[in-house]
């Protein structure tokens, strides 16, 4: 979560300088999301030294779950 906060500060600085902080704001959002996945134990079951692809598979599964939930919400609204 600390990385997300650092990037939010960078986004604020860019905004104050008159720039749109697209990358820093988007990266902050993704960092916060991955921290949430970690707290939710979405990475459990990985080996002690997992390959980056193992993490990527877990993140992709979480993103698909997130999309499914969002789609269900929009249908029920």
C-alpha positions as CSV (number, residue, x, y, z in Angstrom):
1,X,0.0,0.0,0.0
2,X,3.0,2.3,0.6
3,X,3.9,2.2,-3.1
4,X,0.4,3.2,-4.0
5,X,0.6,6.2,-1.6
6,X,3.9,7.2,-3.1
7,X,2.4,7.2,-6.6
8,X,-0.6,9.1,-5.4
9,X,1.8,11.8,-4.2
10,X,3.6,11.8,-7.5
11,X,0.2,12.2,-9.2
12,X,-0.7,15.1,-7.0
13,X,2.7,16.8,-7.8
14,X,2.1,16.3,-11.5
15,X,-1.4,17.7,-11.2
16,X,-0.1,20.7,-9.3
17,X,2.4,21.3,-12.1
18,X,-0.4,21.4,-14.6
19,X,-0.1,17.9,-16.1
20,X,-2.6,15.1,-16.2
21,X,-1.1,12.3,-14.1
22,X,-2.3,9.4,-16.2
23,X,0.5,7.0,-15.6
24,X,1.1,7.7,-11.9
25,X,-2.6,7.7,-11.0
26,X,-3.2,4.5,-12.9
27,X,-0.2,2.8,-11.4
28,X,-1.2,3.9,-7.9
29,X,-4.6,2.3,-8.5
30,X,-3.1,-1.0,-9.7
31,X,-0.6,-1.0,-6.8
32,X,-3.4,-0.6,-4.3
33,X,-5.4,-3.3,-6.0
34,X,-2.5,-5.8,-5.8
35,X,-2.0,-4.9,-2.1
36,X,-5.7,-5.7,-1.7
37,X,-5.2,-9.0,-3.4
38,X,-2.3,-9.8,-1.1
39,X,-4.4,-9.0,2.0
40,X,-7.2,-11.2,0.6
41,X,-4.6,-14.0,0.3
42,X,-5.0,-14.4,-3.5
43,X,-1.4,-15.3,-3.8
44,X,-1.5,-18.2,-1.3
45,X,-0.3,-21.5,-2.6
46,X,2.6,-20.0,-4.5
47,X,6.0,-21.6,-4.0
48,X,8.7,-19.9,-1.9
49,X,10.3,-18.4,-5.0
50,X,7.5,-18.2,-7.6
51,X,8.1,-17.3,-11.2
52,X,6.5,-14.0,-12.3
53,X,4.1,-16.0,-14.4
54,X,2.7,-17.6,-11.3
55,X,1.9,-14.1,-9.9
56,X,0.5,-13.1,-13.3
57,X,-1.9,-16.1,-13.4
58,X,-3.3,-15.1,-10.0
59,X,-3.7,-11.5,-11.0
60,X,-5.4,-12.4,-14.3
61,X,-7.8,-14.7,-12.4
62,X,-8.6,-11.9,-10.0
63,X,-9.2,-9.4,-12.8
64,X,-11.5,-11.9,-14.5
65,X,-13.4,-12.3,-11.2
66,X,-13.6,-8.5,-10.9
67,X,-15.0,-8.2,-14.4
68,X,-17.5,-10.9,-13.7
69,X,-18.7,-9.1,-10.6
70,X,-18.9,-5.8,-12.4
71,X,-20.9,-7.3,-15.2
72,X,-23.3,-8.9,-12.8
73,X,-23.8,-5.6,-11.0
74,X,-24.6,-3.8,-14.3
75,X,-27.1,-6.4,-15.3
76,X,-28.9,-6.3,-11.9
77,X,-29.1,-2.5,-11.9
